[in-house]
């Protein structure tokens, strides 16, 4: 599952939906756009979205529900 919602109250609503789905046993995927530039040693949580042309450097950890 990937939780994607509109911009109004985005963080709180996405977190509530994520926690509810997690309690129900759903697993999550990450959405990583093919044109992003990611270091090989990054650590990704669940339900992470990385947009086009984003750059994520070394030694970075992105938690759950990160955009």
QUIDAMO-V311672 format. One record per run of one state. SS is the DSSP state (helix for helix, strand for strand, loop for the rest). FROM is the first residue (numbers start at 1). TO is the last residue. If there is no record, write none. Layout:
ss & from & to
SS & FROM & TO
SS & FROM & TO
This chain:
ss & from & to
loop & 1 & 9
helix & 10 & 23
loop & 24 & 30
strand & 31 & 32
loop & 33 & 36
strand & 37 & 38
loop & 39 & 42
strand & 43 & 44
loop & 45 & 48
strand & 49 & 50
loop & 51 & 54
strand & 55 & 56
loop & 57 & 60
strand & 61 & 62
loop & 63 & 67
